[in-house]
Amino acid sequence: MKRSELKKQILELTQDITFEYNGKFACINPWSVDKFQVGFGNVAKTYTDINDLMNDPFYDGNSLTEICDTLQIELV
C-alpha cells in the first residue's frame, strides 16, 4: 500500500488497520483526527498527529512511511 493510501485510510477513521511486520502483529486504531493508538508486538503508543504516526521509527527502527510499500494491510 502506498504511503498516501495508508494515510488516507487512517484518516477516514472508519476501521482498525492490522498487519504483520518482522513476525510481529501490528495495529492502528484511529480514534479521531488527533488521537491514534498503535501497537506493535508488546508495545503500545498513542499519537496526536498523523505525521508523527507516519514518520516515527516505531516498527523495529522503521517508520510506516518507510515500510508501507512492503505491508499486506488487513482492514478489519
Secondary structure, DSSP 8 states (H G I E B T S, - for coil): --HHHHHHHHHTTSS-EEEEETTEEEEEEEEETTEEEEEETTEEEEES-HHHHHHS-TBTTB-HHHHGGG---EE-
